[in-house]
Amino acid sequence: MKKYWRFDISEVLKDLNTDSNKGLSSREVEIRLSKYGTNSLKGKGRKSIFSMFIEQFNNYMVIILIIAAFISFFLGEVVDAVIILFILILNALLGMIQENKAEESLEALKKLSAPNARVLRDGRIIEIEISNIVPGDIVFFEAGNFVPADGRIIESANLKIDESSLTGESLPVEKSQMMIEDEDLDIGGRTNMVYKGTIVTYGRGKYVVTATGMNTEVGCIAGMLESENNQRTPLQEKLEQLGKYLGSGAIIICVIIFIIGVLEKRPVFEMFMTAVSLAVAAIPEGLPAVVTITLAIGVQKMIKRNAIIRKLTAVETLGSANVICSDKTGTLTQNKMTVVKVFSDGREYGLRNNVNEKLHFILKIAALCTDAIINKDGKSIGDPTEVALVAAFESTGSKKIDVENENPREAEIPFDSERKMMTTIHRMDKDRYRIITKGAFDNIIERCKYILKNGEVIALENEDKEEIKKENEKMGKDALRVLAVSYKDVDKIPENLSSETVEKDLIFVGLIGMIDPPREEVEESVKLCKKAGIKPVMITGDHKITASAIARELGILSENDEVISGKELEKVSDEELINRVKNISVYARVSPEHKMRIIKAWQKNKAVVAMTGDGVNDAPALKQADIGAAMGITGTDVAKEAADMVLTDDNFSTIVAAVEEGRTIYSNIKKSIHYLLSCNIGEIIVLLVATILGMPLPLKPIHILWVNLITDSLPALALGLEPAEKDIMLKKPRRKEEGIFSEGLAIRIPLEGIIIGAVSFLAFIIGLNESLSNGRTMAFVVLTMSQLVQAMNVRSNKSIFKIGIFKNKYMIFAFTISLILQLVVVMTPLNTIFEVKNVNIYDWDIIIALSLAPLIIMEIVKPFLNRNSN
C-alpha cells in the first residue's frame, strides 16, 4: 500500500490518473470497477437454507441415533424409527430457523448505514451508492457524513474526523491537506488521509480515493478475521463428549445383554431386539431437541431485551464467561462529550446546580463561539466538544439560535492546532461588538489582561492566575477536557483580522470541564458482574488518565488493580502477560493486535472471555473471544460480522442480562441431562438385573420405546423452561474445564437411576406373583410414573417444597399430559397393543407408593449431597 501521505497532492492525482476539477469519466469508472471491484467488504457468503439444515446433523450423538433408527426400521420396528427421525428433523429445523432469522436481522442492521456519497464525475457533482466508488474518484464530504473510502485530502476547511472506530480515540482528529514527510506513521498520525467507515464531525473538504473495498484499512482488518479459527463453545464441547460416551456405553451394554441372553439360550432375535431397544433407551434422543429448544427460547427472550443472537449457543457461552473485555467509547460511555464542571469567579459549578447569572453568562458566550448545531429533533451536528457546549447552554432553558439572532456573528478566526484557540465576533448593538475566544488554558491565559469578578472587570493578577492554574490541573486529574473562555467588547471590528490584532487584552471568564460520561446504568451492571464473579476489563484507545478516571467511577478499577498502556504492553512478553493479566483492569492506547494478546492471555488462564465492542478495531478480538458482542447502532459491519451477538441498544447492561439468561439456560440444560440420564439408567438396570438373574424380561421393546416417548419429551422440555433461581447471579462462573456432571451430579445421576430401576424391578417382582403380564404391567407403570416424579425432583438441588411445586407451570402441564397418556395405554383397549393389562386398586396403591419413592428418598438425601458438593 502506497504511503500517499508523503506525496504532494499533484503527485497523488498523477499517480491515480485523475483530475481534481473534473473527476473521472463514466467510461473510466466502468473500467476501474471491473479492475478493483465494488467498494464493499467481502464477508463470507450467506449459507443456503439447505446447508444450514444439513449442518444441524453434524453431531456424533445425532449420527448414532440415525443409525439406530435405520436398524430399527429394517428390524420391523417402524414406530421406533419414525419417532427418532421425527425428533432429529424437528431439532434440525429449529436450529436452521433460528440461524436464518439471526442472519436476516443482521442484514437489516447493515442497511441502516449511509448508502450514498457525493463525487465529481464528468465535471459534475453527483450522488452515488458508496459501493460504486473507485480509486481516483473525487469525493466531497462535510460534518455528519461517513467517509466512504480511503483517500488523500485535497482541500479542507476546519476539518475534523472521528476515527474512533479504527483507533479507539474518542476525540476527533484534525485534518489538513498538508504533505507529511514522516515515513512510518500509524493511522492516527496520518492527518492528511481519511479512512473508510470514519465520520466527519466538523468542517468540510474533498479528497481523492486511494483505496476501496478490501484494500482499505477497514478491509485489511476484516481480512485478519479469516486467520482466526472459530471458537467452540463449552456447551458444544461438553455435549459432543457426552454423546460419544453415551453412544459407546450404549453399544457395550447392548453387547453384554445380548451375549448373556444368548448364553442363557434365549431366542436370538428377541435378545437382539431387546439390545437395540435398550441402546435407543440408553441414548437420550430427546436431548438434542431439549438443548436446541431451550436455547431458542432463551434467544427469543434476549431479542426482547435488545440482543440479536447469531448462534444458539452464544447465550449459554456468555453465561459461563468470567471475564468481559469491553471497549470504553460508546459501550461503557455515551460516546458524546458532556459538560460536567464550570469554574468561574473562584467557584466551581455543576450543571445540576441552580443556574445563576455567572454560570449562564459563561455558557452563553461559549455556545456562541461554536459552529455546532442542535436541531429541533435533538440531532446534533458538529464537533463533539462544541456540541457539548451548546447542549450545556441549552440545558439552562435558552436556545443558541435565539442568542445568535440577537447577537449575529460578524467575523471569525477559525481554530487551528497551532494557536489552539477559536474566536468569533458578534454584534451586540449598533456601535458595540463582542469578541469571544475559547481554547486551551495555557494559550488563553497568556492573552488575558483582565478577569471578570463579581460582575466587574478588573486587572488579572498573578494570584488569580495561580488559582485558575490549580483548578485547571485539578480538572485534568479528573480526566476532564478543559476549555478556557474569554471575551472583550470593542467599538469596531479590526480591519486586519488576525490573532495578533484580535486575540489580546482579553477578559478571562472561566474554565469549562467536560468528559464522555459513563452510561448511567453501567455502574450497577459492573457491580452485578463482580457479585457474579465476573471481572470487567476496559480496553480503550483513550488516554491512560481518562480511561482510569472512567474505570474508577464505574467500579471497574479497584485499589490494587493495574492500568497499562499500549506502549507498556509492547514491552511485556506473552508469558509475563499470562501471569499479570488477572491483575490488569484497564488497557489504554491499545491497538487491535494488543486486544488479541489480551484475549489470548486470559484464555491461557482457562478463562471464558466475552468481548464487547463496536469499532472495526474490535473485530479480530470479537472473533477470537469465546463470545463476541457487537454494538448494533454504532457498530461497524465488520464488527457485527465477527460477533456472536449484536446488541441493538448498544448497552453494556444487556451483556449482564445475557449472562443471567445464559446461566439459567445452562442450569436448565444440566437439569434436563440429569433427568434423562438418571431415567435411562433406571431402564438399563431393570433389564440388566433381570437378564443376569435369568428371569423373564420385565419390559418388552415397545414398553421401553413408549416410556422414552412420553418421559423424554414434555417433562425434559419443561425442565428447560424452569425459572431462574434467585441466587443465579450470586454464584461464581463455571470453570472452563468443569464437566456437565459437576456439583454432585456424578453421584446423584447413578444413585437416582438405581432407585428408579430398583422400584421398577420391585414392582415387577410383586406383580409376578400373579402373572408375567401383571408383573410387566406394574413394572411398566412404575417405571413411567417414577420418571415423571423424577422430573419434579431434579428441578433444584434444594427441596422441591422450598422452591415451590407449582412454580414451573410448564412442568405441571407436562406431568399431567404424560400421566394421562400412560393411563390411557393401561386402562383402555390400547393395552392389548402394548401387551399389558388393567390393574386392581391394591396394585395401584403399590404403584403409587413405589413411584413416589425417588422423590421421598432424594428429599432426605439432598442436604447431605449438597454439603459434600460445596
N, C-alpha and C positions, 0 to 999 in steps of 0.2 A: 504494500500500500504506500503510495507516494506521500511524502511529507509536504503537503501543499501549504502549510502554514509558513514554510520557509521561502515560498515563491512570491514574487511580485504579482499583483493582480493581472497585469498584461501577460505574464508568463503562464499563469494558470489558464486564462482564456485561450491562449495559443495552444497549450498542451491539450485542452479539451475540444479544440476546434469549434469555438462558439463565439458569439458576438453579444456583448452586454447591452447593446442598444436595440438589437433585432431578435436575439434569441435564436433558436433552432428553426429550421423549416419543417413543415409537416412530413416531407419525404425523408428528411434526416432522422426524424423521431421514429418513423417506422423501421428504419434500418437499425437504429440503436436498440429499439425494443426487441428486435429479432436477435441482436447480438448479446445484450445484457439481461434480457428477460424483464419481467414486471418488477415494480418496486414493492415487493412484498416478501415477508419472511416465509421460508419454506418449512412448514411443520410436517409432522408425519401425516400421511393421508388418512382420512377418516375411514375406519373399518366398516365393512358392509354389515348389514343386519345378520346375514348368514354366518359370516366369520365370527361375529360376537356370540351367536348361538352355539356354534361348534366349539369355541374356546371354553364354554362352560363345562364341557365334558373332559377337559384335560386335567383329570384328577385321579389319583391311584384308587381311592375308595369307589369312585363312580365307575371306573373300568371294571373293578371286581364285581360290582353289582350288575353291570351289563352282562358279564359272563355268566353270573348266577341266573339271570333272567333267561338267557338263551338255553342254559342247561335245563331249567325248569320247564321251558316250552317244549323241548324235544322229549322230555320225560312225561309229557302229558299234563303237567301242572300249569295250565294256561292262565288260571286266575293269578297264581303267584307271579308269573312272568309279566302279566299285564299290570299288576299293582306296582311292581318295581319300576318298570319302564315309565309308567304314568308319573310317579314321583320324580324320577330323573328328568323327564321332559318339563314338568312343572318348575323344577329348580332351575333348569337352563333358561326357560322363558322369563322367569323373574329376574335373573341376572342380566339377560340381554336387554330387557325393557328398561331396567334401571340405568345401565351403561349408556344406552341410546338416549335416554331422557337427559342425562347429565351432559352428553355431547351437544345436544340441541340447546340446552341452557347456556352453555359456553359460547356457542355460535351467536346466540342472541346478544350476549355481553360484548362480543367483539364488534358487533355492528354499532355499538354506542360511540366508538372512536370517530374522530373527524375524518370524513371521506374525501374532501376536496382541497385543492391548493391553487393559488394564482401564479401563473407562469407567463413568461414572454415568449411568444412563438409567432413567426412570420411578421415580426414588428408590432404585434398586438398583445395586450394583456388579456388572457383568457383564464377561465376556471376549469380545472380538470380533476379527475379522480387521481388520488396520490399514487395509485398503482401504475399509472401511465407515465410517471415522471422518469426521465432517463438522464444519465450523466451528460453534462453540458447544458441542461435546462437552466434558465434564469428564473429564480423563484422570488416572489415578493411576500414579505410577512410583516406582521405588526402584533402589538400586545394582544394576547388571548389566542394566538394561532399555535398549532402544533407544527414543529419542524418536520417536513415530510421525508427528507433525505439528507445525507451528509453533504457538507459543502463548505466552500471558502467564501467569506463575506466580501462583497464588492462595495456596498455602501451601508452606512449605519448612522442612526440618529438616536442617541441616548439608549442604545440597545442593551437589554439585559435578558438573559435566558436562564430558566430554571432547568438545571441539568441533574437534579437530584435522582431522577430515575436511572441515570448512568453512574454518577459519582457518589450519591448519598448525601451530598452537601445541600442543606436546606435553603441556604441563601442564594439568590440568583447571581449569575456570573456576568460581569460587564464585558461587552463585546465591542470590537472595532475592526476596521479593515486593514490595520497596520501590519506589515510583514514582521515576522518574528524569526530571529536568526538561530535561536537555540535548536539543536538537532534532536535531543531526546527530551520530550515533554509528555507528561501524562495528559489525559483528556482535559482535566481542569485547567491546565496551563495554556491550552491552545485557544487563546482568546479571539483569534480571527477565524475560527472554524465553528460550524454548527453541526448538530448531530440528530439523526432521525429519532423521533419519539420524545424529544425535549420540548419545552413550552416557552414561548416568548411572553415575558411578563411586563416588559416595559420597552417603549420606543418602537422603532420600525427599521426596516432595512431590506436589502436584497442580496442574494448570493447565487453563486454558480454551483450546481450539483456536481460533486466529485465521486460519489458512490451511491448506489441504490441497492435495495433488497438485501441479500445475504452478504454483500460486500461492505455494508455499513458496519459501524461499531456495534450496533444492536445485533446485526446479523452474525458477527463474529462470536458474540456471547451466546446467541441462540445455537450456534454450531457446537459450542462447548457442551451443550446438553447431550448431544449424541454420544459423547465419550464416557458418559457416566452410566453405570449399569442400573437397571431398575431394581429398587429395593423390595424385598419380600417382607410382608408384614408378619408380626409374631403369630397372629391367628392362622394365617396361611401355613406357616411352617408347622405349627402345633397340630393342626387338623390333618395335614398331609402325613405327618409322622404317626398320628393316631390311626389313620386309615391303613397304613402299612402294617402296624401292629395288629389291628383287628382282623385284617384280611389274612395275614399269616397265621394268627391264632385260630381263626375260624377253620382254615384248611387243616391244621394239625388236629383240632378237636374232631373234625369230621372223619379224618383218617382213623383216629383212635376208636371212635364209636363204631365205625364200620368194621374195623378189624375185630373188635371184641364181639360184635354181633355175629360175624361170620364164624368166629371160633366157637361160639355157642350154638352153631348150626341153625341160626335164624335165617329166614328167607333172604337171599342176597339182594333182590330188588327192593324189598321192604326196607332193609337196612340202608341201602344206597339212598332211597328217597328220604328216609329219616335224617341221614347225614347231611344231605343237600339242604333240607328244610332247616336243619339246625344251623347250618352255615349262614343261611339267609337271616336267621334269627340272631346269630352272633354279631352280624354287621348291622348297626342301626341305620337302616336305609332311610329313615326319616331325618337323620342328622343333617345332610346337605341342605334339604329343604328348610329345616328349622333355622339353620345358620343364615341362609340367604334371606328368608322372610324376616327374621329378627333384625338383620342388618338393614333390610329395605325399609322396615317400619321406622328404624332409627333415622335413616336418611330422610324420610318424609317429615319427621319431627324437626330435623335440622333445617330443612327448607323453610319451614315456618319460623325458624329462628335465624333466618338470613344467611344460611350457608348452603352452597350447592356442592354436593359430594360427587366427585368424579368416579370414585371407586367405592364399592360397597364396604370394603374392609377399612376404608380410611378413618371412619369414626371410631372403630374399635382400636386402631393403632394409636390415634390421638389419646384415647382413654388410658393407654398404657405408658404415655410419654412421661418422663420425669425431668425433661429439660425443654423449655420453649425459648428458642432464639428468635428475637423479634427486632425488626428494623424500628428505628425511632420515628422518623418523619412520616406522618400520616397514619401510622399504625398505633403507636403509643401516644403520639401528639396529634393535634388537629390539623397540622400542615398549613397553618396560617399564623402569621405574626400577630401578636396581640399586645397592646399597651397595658402594662400591669403596674407601673410606678411612675410618678411625676415628682420632680424636685424643683421647687420654686420658692424664692424669698425665704430660704433657710428651713423650709419644711417639706417633708415627704407627703405625698398624696397617693392614695389608691383610688382607682376608679369607682370603687364601691362607696367611697366617702361621699358625703353630700357635696355636690359640685358648687364651689363658691366662685367668686368673680375672678380670683387669681388663676384657678385651675381652668376655668372656661376660657380665659384670655390666651393662655399658652397653647391650649389645644386648638383654639380657633386659628391663631397665626400659623401653627404647624400644619394644619389641614390646608390652609390657603397656599402654603409653599409646597404643594404636591401636584402631580399630574394624574393622580388616582381618581377613580370614579366608582361610586356605589349606586347602581341603578335602582329604580323603584321596586323591582322584583328581588332586590337583595344581592344580585350578581355583581361582583367586583371586577374591575379592570385596572391593571397597573401593577407596579412593583409591590410585593407583599408588605414591605416596610411602610410605604406610603399609604397602602390600603389600611394598614393598622392605625395610622394617624387619623385618617378620615373616619374610620369606624369609631375610634375613641371620641372624637369630637361629636359625631352624630349620636353617640350614646348619651350625650348631655341633653338631647332633645332638639338640637339645632340641625340644620342641613347645610352641607357645604355649598350646594348650588345657590342657596339663598344669600350666603355671605359673599359668594363670588359675584352675584348680581349687584350687591351693594357696593362691593369693592373689586371691580373688574381688574384683571391682570393687564398691565400696560407694557410690561417688558420682563425679560428674564435672563439669567445667566445659568445655563444648564449645569447639572452636576458633572464633574469629571473626577477620575480617580486620583489625579494629582492634587487638586485643591481639597477634595473630599467634602465639598460643600455645594449647595444649590441655593440660588437666590431668585426670588420673584418680586416684582414691583407692582403695587396696587394703588389705584386712585381711591383716596379717602373722601375728598370733596374737590371743589373746583381748583383750589391752589395748594393742595397737600397730597403727598404721595407717601406710601409706607413701603419701605424696603424690608423684606423678611429673608433671613438667611438661616438655614439649618444645615447640620453636618456633624463631622467628628468633633468631639470635645476639644482636643488639643488645637485644632485649626481654628475653631470658632473663638475660643477664649483669647487667642492672640489678636483677634480682630476687634475685640470688645474694649471700649473705654469707659463704659457706664454699666450700671446694673439697676434693675427695677426692684425697689424695695418699698413695701407698704404703699404702693401706688405712686411712688415718686421716683424720678430718675436721678440717681446720684452717682458720684465717681466710684469706679470699681477699684477697691483697694486690694493689697496683697493678701490680707486675711480672708477677704471674700473669695479670692482665687483658691486659697488653700482649702477652704471649706467645700467649695464646689469640686475641687480635685479629689478630696476624700470621698465625697458622695459618688463621684464617677467611678472610683476604684471599688467602692462598696457594691455598686450595681454590677460592675464587671465580674466580681467574685460570685455574684448570684446568677451568673451566666446570662445577664441581660444585654441585649444590643442597645447601646446608648446613643442618643442623638441630642446635641445641644441646639437650643433655639434662641435666636436673637432678632432684633429689628432696629430700625430707626426711621423717623419721619423726616421728609425733606420737602422743600417748596417746589422743586422741579427735578425731572429725571436728568442725570448727567448726559451730556451729548455723546461722550465717548464711553459706551458701556463696557466695562471691564472689571475684573476682580479688584484691581488697584483703585479704581475710582468709586466703586460702589460698596465693596465689602470691607469697610473701615469705619472706625469710630462707632461701632455698633453698641446696642444696649442689650446686655445679657438678661434673658428671661428665665431660663431654667433648663433642666435635663429631662428627657423622656426615655424611660427604660421599657423595652418590650422583649417578648420571648414567644417562641412557638409553644403554646401551652399544652400540657397533657390533656388527654380526653378525661372528662370528669369521672367516668365510670371505671377507668383503668386501675386506679388505686385500689378499689375494692376487689377487682379481679386479681390483682397481684397478691393481695392478702390471701384470697381464696386459694390461689396457686400454692402459696407457701404452706397453708394449712394442709393442702392435699399432697405435700411432699414433692412439689414440682419447683424446679429452680428456673425463674425467669432470667433471661440474659439479653441485654441490649447490645445490638450490633449496628453501628451507625457510621456514616461518613462525616458527621459533625465534629466540631472541636471537642477536645477532652473535657474542658471545663463545662461547656454547655451540656454535654452528654451526662457528666457526673451529677450536675445540678438536677436535671430532669429525672435521672435514675434514683437519686436520693429522695426527691419529692414523691415519686411513685412507690417507693419502698423496695425497688429492685436492688439498690446499692445499700448494703448493710455495713456495719462498722468495720468488720475485718475483711471485707471483700476487696478485690483488686480492680483497678481500672488500668487498661493498657491501650496504647495507640498502635496504629498500623506499623509505624516505623519501629517501635519497640518489639512488636510481634515478629517482625522480619529477623530480628536478632535471636529469637528463641527457636531452638531446634524442635523438631516434631516430637522427639522423646520427652524433652522438657515440658512442652505444651501439654502432652498427655498427663503429666504429673501435676501441672499447675491449673489446668482448665477448670477444675471444680471450684477453685477459689476466685476465678475471674467473673465478674458480673457485668462489666461494661467494656466494650471494644469500640474505640473511637478512630476516625480517619482510616477505615479499612477498605480494602478492595475486594472484588469477587473472589480472587484466589485466597485471600485471608479467610473469608467466610467458609470456604470449602475446608480449609485446615481446621477451623474451629469445630465444625460439624463432625469431621472425621476423628478429631481428638476425643470428643465426647463419646462417639461410637466405639472407639477403642477402649473406653471405660465401661463398655457394655450398657450405655445409656440408650434409651429410646428417645430420639431427638425430633422435636417439632420445630418447624421454621416458618415464621410469618414474614411476608414482605410484599412489596408492590412494584419495585423497580426492576428494570432489566438486569441490574447488577445482582439482584437476589435470586435470579432464576436457577443458576447452577446449584446453589445451596438448597433451594427449594426441592430440586430433584434428588440431590444426594441425601437429604434428611429422610428419616423414616416416614415423616408426614409433612408435606408442604402445603401451606395455606396462603393463597394469594388474595390480594385485595380486588374486589370486583369493580369499584368506582375508579380509583386512581391506578389500579394495577395495569401493567403493560400486557400485551398479548403474549409475549414470551413468558412472563411470569405465570400467567394463567395456564398456559400450555404445560409448564413444568410441574404445576402444583397438583396435589391430590384433592384439594378442596378449594373453593372460591368463596370468600366472604362478601356477600353483596352489600353489606353496610360498612365495610372497611373497619370493623370494630373488634378490637382485641378481646373484648368481653365475650364475643361469640366463640372464641377459642376455648374459653373456660367452660362455656355451655357445652361445647363439643367434648371436652374432657369428661364432664359429668355423664353425658349421653354415652360416650364410649365405654366408660367404666360400667355403667348399667348394662349395656349390651353384652360386654364380655362376661360379666357376672351371670347374666341370664343364659348365655350360651353354655357356660360351665354347668349351670343347673340342668339344662337340657341333656348335656352329655352325661352328667351324674345320673340322671333319671333313666335314660335309655340304656346305659351300660349296666347299671345295677339290676334293671329288669331283665336284660338279656342274659346276664349271669345266672339269674334265678331260673330261667328257662333251660339253660345248659345243665345246671345242677340236677334238675328234675329228671332229665333224660339220662344223664351220665350215671347218676346213682342207680337208677333202675337197671340200666344196661350192665353195670359192674356186678350188681346183685343177682343178675339173671332173672329179673322179674319182667312181667309184661310192660310194654312202654306205656307210661301214664298219659301220653299225648300222642295223637296222630299228626301227620304233617299239616293237615288242614287246620287243626287246632292252633298249631304254632303260628301259621300264617294269619289266622283271624286275630289272635292275640296281638300280633305285631301291628296289624292294620288299625285296630281301634285304640291301642295304647301308645304306639309310636307316632301318632299323628296329632290329634287335637290336644291331648294333655301336654305333649312336648312343645307344641306351638304356644300354648297358654303360658308355659314357663318362660318362653321368650318374651312375653308381654308383662312379666312381673314388674310392678312399680319399683322405682329406685329406693333402696334402703336409705334411711335418714342419715346414716353415717358414711355414705358412699364417698364423700369428698373429705372425710377426715382420716381416711386410710392412706398409707403410703402406696405409691405406684408399684405395680408388679415389676419384679426384676425381669430383665430381658431373657434370662435363662430359665425363668420359672416355668414349670410344666403345668399342663392342664390339671394334673392330679395333685396340686399343692393344697395347702390349707386343710389337710386331713382327708382329702378325697381318696387317696391311695388306700386308706383304711376303711373309710365309710362305704365306698362302692362295693368291694367284695363282701364286707360284712352284711350290708343290706341285701345284696344278691343272695347270699347264703340264707338269710332269713326268709326271703321270698321263695326261694327254692325249697327250703325246709317245710314251710307251712303248706306249700302246694303238694309236696310229696306226702306230708302227713294227711292231707285231705284225701289223697289217692288211697292210702293205706286204710283209712276209716271207711271210705266208700267201697273199697274192695271186699269188705266183709259181706256186703250184699250181692254185688256182681261187678264184673270188669267194667261194664258200661256205666254203672253208678260211680265207680271209683274214678274213671276218666272224666265223667261229668263234673264231679266235685273238684278234681284237680284243675280242670279247665276253667271253672268259675272262680275258684280261689286265686289261681294264677292271674286272671284278668283283674279281679277286684283288688287284690293286694297291690298290683301295679298302679291302679288308679289311686289307691291310698298313698302309695309311694310318691306320686306326683305332688300331693299335698305336703308330704314330709320333706321333700328336697327344696321347697320354696325358700328356706333360710336355714342358716346354721343355728339360729335362735329357735326357741319353742314356737310351734305353729300358733299357739294360743296368745303369744306375745305380739306377733306381727299381725294377727287377725285372720281368721279362717276365710272371711268373705271379702278381704281387701282386693284380691285379684278376681274381678268378675268374670274374666275370660276362663279362668280355671274352674269356676263353679259351672259355667256353661259346658266346658269340655268334659268335666267329670260326669255331669248329668247325661249328656248325649251318649257318651261311651257306655255308661251303665245301662241306659235304656236299650242300646243296641245289643249288649250282651244278654240282657233278659229276654229280648225278642228271640235270639237264637236258641236259648234254652227252653223257653216256655211257650213257643209256638210250633207249628208243624215244620218249621225250618230245622228243628232239632234232628229230624231224620237225615237231612243232608249232612249235618255235622257229626252224625253218629253219637249223639248224646241224648239224655232223657230228662224229663222234668223231675225235680227232687222234692221231697216232702219237707214239712215245716221243721222237723227235727234236724234234717240235714242243713237247712238254711241257717239255723242257729249256729251250727258248727262253722259253716262257710263264712258267716259274718264275723264270728269271733276270730277265726284264723286270718281273715283278710285284714282285720284291724291290728293284728299283732305287730307288723313292721312299724306302724306309727307309734304304738304304745312302747315298744322296746326302745326305739330311737329317741323318744321323748325322755326316757330315763338315761340313755347313754350319751346324748348330745353334750350335756355340761362337761363330762369327762373328756370327750373327744376334743371339744373346743379348748379346754385347758391345756391339753397336750400339743395342739397345733399352734398355739400362740407363742 
